[in-house]
Amino acid sequence: MNEVLWIRVMNEVIPFLLLVGMGYALYRGLKINQTLLSEREELLKRYLLFRGDRQVRLKIYGGEEKVYMDLLKNISNSWKNFKKAYDQCLNAIAQNTTKTKRFLQLITLGLLINTLRLFIEDYYFFGLEIHFLYTLARELSSYVLVALSFFLLRNQTQKFLTLKGEVVKMDREILFFPNNLENYGEHEGLFNEFDPLEARRGEDEQEDQDPRE
């Protein structure tokens, strides 16, 4: 009787502990990722403010060649520092996501082993046909939580990571005009959306012409 009681206790406690461990690992992983994503957004905001200030200075001191060149060098170096910090943040997200996923996979393996143990136990004591549907229905509820955990983790990071857990090539390069404009023609409509240069030139030409002549 005691052996049967212990078996029942194990059947309830083992999946409970595994699911608690999964919930803790998921919560910790999501929280760390959210902190890193917030740091990434703050880094981007700070750099946008910095870049805007340097662009204003370029316009103000554009006539002084030495100051102008120093500002260009400063912008170039700041861009390199920004990309380095940005990549470090994304790599930290990738590493934490991989670590969290491995914990979830390990716990899932534990659940699978426990499920297999339950089926063997049912077959040994009662015959598989009698308790098969009951055991299957009870175990499926745990795997619904497993699937939800992996979905939440992927949903949080799919914009920044590939399926292999590698950092996606981000769109940071288009935050500012790239150095080469080989494909300018393809994006000319985008560049001219707010203040088309051609329209401005046409207006300037009309203003330069004296209608009384």
C-alpha positions as a Markdown table, in Angstrom:
| # | Residue | x | y | z |
|---|---|---|---|---|
| 1 | Met | 0.0 | 0.0 | 0.0 |
| 2 | Asn | 2.8 | 2.4 | 0.9 |
| 3 | Glu | 4.5 | 1.6 | -2.5 |
| 4 | Val | 1.3 | 2.5 | -4.4 |
| 5 | Leu | 1.0 | 5.7 | -2.4 |
| 6 | Trp | 4.6 | 6.7 | -3.1 |
| 7 | Ile | 4.0 | 6.0 | -6.8 |
| 8 | Arg | 1.0 | 8.2 | -6.8 |
| 9 | Val | 2.8 | 11.0 | -5.0 |
| 10 | Met | 5.7 | 10.8 | -7.5 |
| 11 | Asn | 3.2 | 10.9 | -10.4 |
| 12 | Glu | 1.9 | 14.2 | -9.2 |
| 13 | Val | 5.0 | 15.8 | -7.8 |
| 14 | Ile | 7.5 | 15.1 | -10.6 |
| 15 | Pro | 5.5 | 16.9 | -13.4 |
| 16 | Phe | 4.6 | 19.7 | -11.0 |
| 17 | Leu | 8.2 | 20.4 | -10.1 |
| 18 | Leu | 9.2 | 20.2 | -13.8 |
| 19 | Leu | 6.5 | 22.7 | -14.8 |
| 20 | Val | 7.5 | 25.0 | -11.9 |
| 21 | Gly | 11.1 | 24.8 | -13.2 |
| 22 | Met | 10.0 | 25.6 | -16.7 |
| 23 | Gly | 7.9 | 28.5 | -15.6 |
| 24 | Tyr | 10.8 | 30.0 | -13.6 |
| 25 | Ala | 13.3 | 29.5 | -16.5 |
| 26 | Leu | 10.9 | 31.1 | -18.9 |
| 27 | Tyr | 10.1 | 34.0 | -16.6 |
| 28 | Arg | 13.8 | 34.7 | -15.9 |
| 29 | Gly | 14.7 | 34.4 | -19.6 |
| 30 | Leu | 11.9 | 36.8 | -20.8 |
| 31 | Lys | 12.7 | 39.3 | -18.0 |
| 32 | Ile | 16.4 | 39.4 | -19.0 |
| 33 | Asn | 15.5 | 39.7 | -22.7 |
| 34 | Gln | 13.1 | 42.6 | -21.9 |
| 35 | Thr | 15.8 | 44.4 | -19.9 |
| 36 | Leu | 18.2 | 44.0 | -22.8 |
| 37 | Leu | 15.6 | 45.2 | -25.3 |
| 38 | Ser | 14.9 | 48.3 | -23.2 |
| 39 | Glu | 18.7 | 49.0 | -23.1 |
| 40 | Arg | 18.8 | 48.7 | -26.9 |
| 41 | Glu | 16.0 | 51.2 | -27.3 |
| 42 | Glu | 17.6 | 53.6 | -24.9 |
| 43 | Leu | 20.9 | 53.3 | -26.7 |
| 44 | Leu | 19.2 | 54.1 | -30.0 |
| 45 | Lys | 17.5 | 57.1 | -28.5 |
| 46 | Arg | 20.7 | 58.4 | -27.0 |
| 47 | Tyr | 22.6 | 58.0 | -30.3 |
| 48 | Leu | 19.8 | 59.7 | -32.3 |
| 49 | Leu | 20.1 | 62.7 | -30.0 |
| 50 | Phe | 23.8 | 62.7 | -30.3 |
| 51 | Arg | 23.7 | 62.4 | -34.1 |
| 52 | Gly | 21.2 | 65.2 | -34.3 |
| 53 | Asp | 23.4 | 67.5 | -32.3 |
| 54 | Arg | 26.4 | 66.7 | -34.5 |
| 55 | Gln | 24.3 | 67.3 | -37.7 |
| 56 | Val | 23.3 | 70.8 | -36.4 |
| 57 | Arg | 27.0 | 71.5 | -35.6 |
| 58 | Leu | 27.9 | 70.5 | -39.1 |
| 59 | Lys | 25.5 | 73.1 | -40.5 |
| 60 | Ile | 26.7 | 75.8 | -38.1 |
| 61 | Tyr | 30.5 | 75.2 | -38.5 |
| 62 | Gly | 30.3 | 74.0 | -42.1 |
| 63 | Gly | 32.4 | 77.0 | -43.3 |
| 64 | Glu | 35.4 | 76.2 | -41.0 |
| 65 | Glu | 37.2 | 73.3 | -42.7 |
| 66 | Lys | 39.1 | 72.0 | -39.6 |
| 67 | Val | 36.1 | 72.0 | -37.4 |
| 68 | Tyr | 34.0 | 70.5 | -40.1 |
| 69 | Met | 36.5 | 67.6 | -40.6 |
| 70 | Asp | 36.8 | 67.0 | -36.9 |
| 71 | Leu | 33.0 | 66.8 | -36.7 |
| 72 | Leu | 32.9 | 64.3 | -39.6 |
| 73 | Lys | 35.6 | 62.2 | -37.9 |
| 74 | Asn | 33.6 | 62.4 | -34.6 |
| 75 | Ile | 30.4 | 61.2 | -36.4 |
| 76 | Ser | 32.3 | 58.3 | -38.0 |
| 77 | Asn | 33.9 | 57.2 | -34.7 |
| 78 | Ser | 30.6 | 57.5 | -32.9 |
| 79 | Trp | 28.9 | 55.3 | -35.5 |
| 80 | Lys | 31.4 | 52.6 | -35.0 |
| 81 | Asn | 31.0 | 52.8 | -31.2 |
| 82 | Phe | 27.2 | 52.7 | -31.6 |
| 83 | Lys | 27.3 | 49.6 | -33.8 |
| 84 | Lys | 29.6 | 47.9 | -31.3 |
| 85 | Ala | 27.4 | 48.6 | -28.4 |
| 86 | Tyr | 24.3 | 47.7 | -30.4 |
| 87 | Asp | 25.7 | 44.4 | -31.5 |
| 88 | Gln | 26.8 | 43.6 | -28.0 |
| 89 | Cys | 23.2 | 44.1 | -26.8 |
| 90 | Leu | 21.8 | 41.9 | -29.5 |
| 91 | Asn | 24.5 | 39.2 | -28.9 |
| 92 | Ala | 23.5 | 39.2 | -25.2 |
| 93 | Ile | 19.9 | 38.7 | -26.2 |
| 94 | Ala | 20.9 | 35.8 | -28.4 |
| 95 | Gln | 23.0 | 34.2 | -25.7 |
| 96 | Asn | 20.3 | 34.5 | -23.1 |
| 97 | Thr | 17.6 | 33.2 | -25.5 |
| 98 | Thr | 19.8 | 30.2 | -26.3 |
| 99 | Lys | 20.4 | 29.5 | -22.6 |
| 100 | Thr | 16.7 | 29.8 | -21.8 |
| 101 | Lys | 15.8 | 27.5 | -24.7 |
| 102 | Arg | 18.2 | 24.9 | -23.6 |
| 103 | Phe | 16.7 | 24.9 | -20.1 |
| 104 | Leu | 13.2 | 24.5 | -21.6 |
| 105 | Gln | 14.4 | 21.7 | -23.8 |
| 106 | Leu | 16.0 | 19.9 | -20.9 |
| 107 | Ile | 12.8 | 20.2 | -18.8 |
| 108 | Thr | 10.8 | 19.0 | -21.8 |
| 109 | Leu | 13.0 | 16.0 | -22.0 |
| 110 | Gly | 12.3 | 15.3 | -18.3 |
| 111 | Leu | 8.6 | 15.5 | -19.0 |
| 112 | Leu | 8.9 | 13.1 | -21.9 |
| 113 | Ile | 10.8 | 10.6 | -19.8 |
| 114 | Asn | 8.2 | 11.0 | -17.0 |
| 115 | Thr | 5.4 | 10.4 | -19.5 |
| 116 | Leu | 7.1 | 7.3 | -20.8 |
| 117 | Arg | 7.5 | 6.1 | -17.3 |
| 118 | Leu | 3.7 | 6.6 | -16.7 |
| 119 | Phe | 2.8 | 4.6 | -19.8 |
| 120 | Ile | 5.1 | 1.8 | -18.7 |
| 121 | Glu | 3.6 | 1.9 | -15.2 |
| 122 | Asp | 0.1 | 1.8 | -16.6 |
| 123 | Tyr | 0.9 | -1.1 | -18.8 |
| 124 | Tyr | 2.6 | -3.0 | -16.0 |
| 125 | Phe | -0.1 | -2.6 | -13.4 |
| 126 | Phe | -3.3 | -2.1 | -15.3 |
| 127 | Gly | -2.8 | -2.9 | -19.0 |
| 128 | Leu | -2.2 | -0.1 | -21.4 |
| 129 | Glu | -5.8 | 0.0 | -22.9 |
| 130 | Ile | -7.5 | 0.9 | -19.7 |
| 131 | His | -5.6 | 4.0 | -18.6 |
| 132 | Phe | -4.1 | 5.0 | -22.0 |
| 133 | Leu | -6.7 | 7.8 | -22.8 |
| 134 | Tyr | -6.7 | 9.0 | -19.2 |
| 135 | Thr | -2.9 | 9.2 | -19.0 |
| 136 | Leu | -2.7 | 10.8 | -22.4 |
| 137 | Ala | -5.2 | 13.5 | -21.6 |
| 138 | Arg | -3.5 | 14.3 | -18.3 |
| 139 | Glu | -0.1 | 14.5 | -19.9 |
| 140 | Leu | -1.2 | 16.6 | -22.9 |
| 141 | Ser | -2.0 | 19.5 | -20.6 |
| 142 | Ser | 1.6 | 19.7 | -19.6 |
| 143 | Tyr | 2.8 | 19.8 | -23.2 |
| 144 | Val | 0.4 | 22.6 | -23.9 |
| 145 | Leu | 2.3 | 24.7 | -21.4 |
| 146 | Val | 5.6 | 23.5 | -23.0 |
| 147 | Ala | 4.4 | 24.7 | -26.4 |
| 148 | Leu | 3.2 | 28.0 | -25.0 |
| 149 | Ser | 6.6 | 28.6 | -23.3 |
| 150 | Phe | 8.5 | 28.1 | -26.6 |
| 151 | Phe | 6.0 | 30.3 | -28.4 |
| 152 | Leu | 6.4 | 33.1 | -25.9 |
| 153 | Leu | 10.2 | 33.0 | -26.1 |
| 154 | Arg | 10.2 | 32.9 | -29.9 |
| 155 | Asn | 7.6 | 35.7 | -30.2 |
| 156 | Gln | 9.7 | 38.0 | -28.0 |
| 157 | Thr | 12.9 | 37.4 | -30.0 |
| 158 | Gln | 11.9 | 36.5 | -33.6 |
| 159 | Lys | 12.4 | 40.0 | -34.8 |
| 160 | Phe | 16.0 | 40.0 | -33.6 |
| 161 | Leu | 17.1 | 36.4 | -34.0 |
| 162 | Thr | 17.0 | 33.7 | -36.7 |
| 163 | Leu | 15.6 | 30.3 | -36.1 |
| 164 | Lys | 19.2 | 29.2 | -35.4 |
| 165 | Gly | 19.5 | 31.7 | -32.6 |
| 166 | Glu | 21.9 | 33.9 | -34.6 |
| 167 | Val | 21.5 | 37.7 | -34.6 |
| 168 | Val | 19.5 | 39.0 | -37.5 |
| 169 | Lys | 21.2 | 41.7 | -39.6 |
| 170 | Met | 19.3 | 44.6 | -38.2 |
| 171 | Asp | 18.0 | 47.7 | -40.1 |
| 172 | Arg | 20.2 | 50.1 | -38.2 |
| 173 | Glu | 22.0 | 50.9 | -41.5 |
| 174 | Ile | 18.9 | 52.7 | -42.8 |
| 175 | Leu | 18.5 | 54.9 | -39.7 |
| 176 | Phe | 20.8 | 57.3 | -41.5 |
| 177 | Phe | 21.7 | 57.7 | -45.2 |
| 178 | Pro | 24.2 | 55.1 | -46.2 |
| 179 | Asn | 27.5 | 56.1 | -47.7 |
| 180 | Asn | 26.8 | 54.6 | -51.1 |
| 181 | Leu | 23.7 | 55.6 | -53.0 |
| 182 | Glu | 23.9 | 53.1 | -55.8 |
| 183 | Asn | 20.2 | 52.2 | -55.4 |
| 184 | Tyr | 19.1 | 55.7 | -55.0 |
| 185 | Gly | 16.7 | 55.4 | -58.0 |
| 186 | Glu | 14.8 | 52.6 | -56.4 |
| 187 | His | 14.2 | 54.7 | -53.3 |
| 188 | Glu | 13.9 | 58.1 | -54.8 |
| 189 | Gly | 10.2 | 58.3 | -54.0 |
| 190 | Leu | 10.9 | 57.6 | -50.4 |
| 191 | Phe | 13.6 | 60.2 | -50.2 |
| 192 | Asn | 11.4 | 62.8 | -51.8 |
| 193 | Glu | 8.3 | 62.1 | -49.8 |
| 194 | Phe | 8.5 | 65.1 | -47.5 |
| 195 | Asp | 10.4 | 67.8 | -49.5 |
| 196 | Pro | 11.1 | 66.8 | -53.1 |
| 197 | Leu | 14.3 | 68.4 | -54.4 |
| 198 | Glu | 13.0 | 68.6 | -58.0 |
| 199 | Ala | 10.0 | 70.5 | -56.9 |
| 200 | Arg | 12.2 | 72.9 | -54.9 |
| 201 | Arg | 14.4 | 73.5 | -57.9 |
| 202 | Gly | 11.4 | 74.2 | -60.1 |
| 203 | Glu | 10.2 | 76.8 | -57.7 |
| 204 | Asp | 13.7 | 78.4 | -57.4 |
| 205 | Glu | 13.9 | 78.6 | -61.2 |
| 206 | Gln | 10.5 | 80.4 | -61.4 |
| 207 | Glu | 11.6 | 82.8 | -58.7 |
| 208 | Asp | 14.8 | 83.6 | -60.5 |
| 209 | Gln | 13.0 | 84.5 | -63.7 |
| 210 | Asp | 11.7 | 88.0 | -63.8 |
| 211 | Pro | 8.2 | 87.9 | -65.3 |
| 212 | Arg | 8.6 | 91.6 | -66.4 |
| 213 | Glu | 11.4 | 90.7 | -68.8 |
